Protein backbone atom coordinates (compact mmCIF):
# COMPACT_ATOMS: atom_id res chain seq x y z
CA UNK A 1 0.00 0.00 0.00
CA UNK A 2 1.14 3.55 -0.73
CA UNK A 3 2.27 5.88 2.03
CA UNK A 4 -0.48 7.77 3.81
CA UNK A 5 -0.71 11.43 2.80
CA UNK A 6 -1.27 13.83 5.70
CA UNK A 7 -3.10 17.14 5.36
CA UNK A 8 -1.95 20.21 7.30
CA UNK A 9 -4.96 19.84 9.61
CA UNK A 10 -3.82 16.36 10.66
CA UNK A 11 -0.23 17.50 11.17
CA UNK A 12 -1.45 20.32 13.43
CA UNK A 13 -3.74 17.91 15.30
CA UNK A 14 -0.77 15.62 15.95
CA UNK A 15 1.54 18.45 17.02
CA UNK A 16 -1.08 20.04 19.28
CA UNK A 17 -2.45 16.73 20.66
CA UNK A 18 -5.89 17.71 19.41
CA UNK A 19 -8.95 15.44 19.36
CA UNK A 20 -8.74 12.85 16.60
CA UNK A 21 -4.95 12.76 16.47
CA UNK A 22 -5.01 9.31 18.03
CA UNK A 23 -7.20 7.98 15.20
CA UNK A 24 -4.27 7.92 12.82
CA UNK A 25 -3.03 4.32 12.71
CA UNK A 26 0.57 4.00 13.89
CA UNK A 27 1.43 2.12 10.71
CA UNK A 28 0.18 5.06 8.64
CA UNK A 29 2.14 7.50 10.75
CA UNK A 30 5.27 5.41 10.23
CA UNK A 31 4.79 5.66 6.48
CA UNK A 32 3.45 9.22 6.31
CA UNK A 33 4.17 11.72 3.56
CA UNK A 34 3.25 15.39 3.30
CA UNK A 35 3.44 17.91 0.50
CA UNK A 36 5.82 20.84 0.79
CA UNK A 37 2.73 23.04 0.39
CA UNK A 38 1.09 21.57 3.48
CA UNK A 39 4.31 21.70 5.46
CA UNK A 40 4.58 25.41 4.62
CA UNK A 41 1.04 25.84 5.99
CA UNK A 42 1.94 24.08 9.24
CA UNK A 43 5.19 25.98 9.64
CA UNK A 44 3.32 29.26 9.02
CA UNK A 45 0.80 28.46 11.76
CA UNK A 46 3.57 27.57 14.20
CA UNK A 47 5.66 30.65 13.39
CA UNK A 48 2.59 32.84 13.83
CA UNK A 49 2.33 31.56 17.41
CA UNK A 50 5.86 32.72 18.14
CA UNK A 51 7.89 29.60 17.43
CA UNK A 52 11.23 30.28 15.72
CA UNK A 53 11.13 29.40 11.99
CA UNK A 54 13.73 26.61 12.20
CA UNK A 55 12.04 25.08 15.24
CA UNK A 56 8.67 25.36 13.50
CA UNK A 57 10.02 23.57 10.42
CA UNK A 58 11.48 20.80 12.60
CA UNK A 59 8.14 20.37 14.33
CA UNK A 60 6.15 20.48 11.08
CA UNK A 61 8.24 17.77 9.46
CA UNK A 62 8.61 15.54 12.54
CA UNK A 63 5.43 13.45 11.99
CA UNK A 64 6.29 12.53 8.40
CA UNK A 65 8.76 10.09 6.92
CA UNK A 66 8.82 11.75 3.50
CA UNK A 67 8.57 15.32 2.28
CA UNK A 68 7.07 15.40 -1.21
CA UNK A 69 7.95 18.27 -3.53
CA UNK A 70 4.93 19.90 -5.20
CA UNK A 71 5.31 18.80 -8.82
CA UNK A 72 3.92 20.08 -12.10
CA UNK A 73 1.66 16.99 -12.27
CA UNK A 74 0.29 17.77 -8.80
CA UNK A 75 -0.19 21.43 -9.74
CA UNK A 76 -2.27 20.37 -12.73
CA UNK A 77 -4.38 18.02 -10.59
CA UNK A 78 -4.83 20.67 -7.86
CA UNK A 79 -5.90 23.25 -10.42
CA UNK A 80 -8.39 20.82 -11.92
CA UNK A 81 -9.91 20.06 -8.51
CA UNK A 82 -11.12 23.63 -8.01
CA UNK A 83 -14.43 22.96 -9.74
CA UNK A 84 -15.12 19.84 -7.66
CA UNK A 85 -14.12 21.45 -4.37
CA UNK A 86 -15.26 25.08 -4.70
CA UNK A 87 -18.54 24.49 -2.84
CA UNK A 88 -16.59 22.97 0.06
CA UNK A 89 -14.26 25.95 0.28
CA UNK A 90 -11.08 23.88 -0.09
CA UNK A 91 -7.90 25.92 -0.23
CA UNK A 92 -4.98 25.50 -2.59
CA UNK A 93 -3.21 23.70 0.26
CA UNK A 94 -6.12 21.27 0.60
CA UNK A 95 -6.12 20.64 -3.13
CA UNK A 96 -2.32 20.19 -3.12
CA UNK A 97 -2.72 17.50 -0.47
CA UNK A 98 -5.43 15.76 -2.47
CA UNK A 99 -3.35 16.06 -5.64
CA UNK A 100 -0.42 14.30 -3.95
CA UNK A 101 -2.72 11.48 -2.81
CA UNK A 102 -4.30 11.16 -6.26
CA UNK A 103 -0.93 11.16 -8.02
CA UNK A 104 0.35 8.43 -5.70
CA UNK A 105 -2.97 6.56 -5.47
CA UNK A 106 -2.57 6.80 -1.71
CA UNK A 107 -4.93 7.21 1.23
CA UNK A 108 -5.22 10.71 2.64
CA UNK A 109 -5.91 11.82 6.21
CA UNK A 110 -7.56 15.12 7.16
CA UNK A 111 -9.41 16.74 10.04
CA UNK A 112 -11.68 18.59 7.60
CA UNK A 113 -15.10 16.91 7.74
CA UNK A 114 -16.20 18.39 4.43
CA UNK A 115 -13.80 16.04 2.64
CA UNK A 116 -16.14 13.11 3.49
CA UNK A 117 -18.30 14.03 0.52
CA UNK A 118 -15.48 13.89 -2.02
CA UNK A 119 -15.30 10.95 -4.42
CA UNK A 120 -11.87 11.11 -6.01
CA UNK A 121 -10.91 7.46 -6.32
CA UNK A 122 -8.69 7.48 -3.23
CA UNK A 123 -9.46 6.59 0.38
CA UNK A 124 -10.19 9.73 2.41
CA UNK A 125 -10.01 9.34 6.19
CA UNK A 126 -11.40 12.06 8.46
CA UNK A 127 -9.94 11.91 11.96
CA UNK A 128 -12.74 13.76 13.76
N, C-alpha and C positions, 0 to 999 in steps of 0.2 A: 504494500500500500504506500502511496505517496505521503510525503511529510505533511503534517497538519499546518495550515496557514492560519496565522493569528492576526486578527484585526487589532487596531490601536486600542479599542475599548476593552478587549480581553487583556492585552498587555498592561493597561492601567489597572484593571481589576486585580490582576496578579500582584503587581507592585504595591498596590494600596490595600491588599487583603480585603477586597470588597466582596459582597455577596455574589455567589456564583463562581468565584475563582476556583473553588474546590471541585467544580463539576468537570474541569478539564482533565481527561484521563492522563495519568502520569506517563503512559507510553507516548501519547500525543505530545506532551510537553517535552519529552526527551528527543522527539523528532520534529520539533517546531521550526517553522520558517516564517519570516516576516519581510515584507517589502520595505525598501529604503524609504518609501513615501510614508508608510505607517510609523516607522521608527522615528522619522522627523517629527511627526505629529506628537508622539509620546515624549520625545525629548523637549519639544516646545512647551508642552504642558508642565513638565517637571521644571524646566528653566523658569517658567512664569511663576512658579511657587517659590523661587529663590535658590534652587539648587544650581550649583556651578555647572556650566555647559558640559565639561568633560565627565563629571560625576553623573549628570543626567543621561549622557550617552551610554555610559557604562551600565546604568540601571535599566535603560530602555532595551538594551541588547541582551541583558543577562538571561531572560527567559527563553531565548531562541538559540537554536543550534546553527542556524544558517541565516545570513542576511542576503536577501535577493535583490539585486539591482533592478530598477524599474526599466524594462526593455521597451523597444519600439513596438514589439508584438503586444505587450501588456498595455501600452499607451493606446493602441488601436482598439483593443478590447474594451478598455475603460471608457474611451470616447464613445464607443458604440452602445455601451450600457446606459447612457444618459436617458434615452427614451424609455427604457424599461424601469428605471429607478427614480425618475423625476418626481412622481407622485409620492414616493417614500421619503424624499428629501435627502437622498444619499449624496455625500460629498465626493469630491475627487479622490480623497483618501480611501473612502469606502469602496469606490469603484476600482481603485488600484489594487486593493486587497482582493476583491472578487476576481479581478483580471488575473492576478497571480495564481489563484486557485483554479480558475478555468484553464489557464495555459498549462498548468501542471496536472490537471485532472485530479485535484487534491481536495480533501475536506477542508472546510473553513470554519473557524470559531469566531463568534462575535457576542457582544452583550446587547446588541441592538435588536430588539424584538421585531422590528419591522421587516427584518431580513427573512423571517419565517415564511412570508408570502412569496418569496422569489423562487422561481423554477428555472434554474440555469444549468442543470445537468451535473451538478456537483453536490455533495452532501453539505448542508449548512446547519451548523449546530449553534443554538443560542443558549448561553450559559445562565441566563436568568429571565 
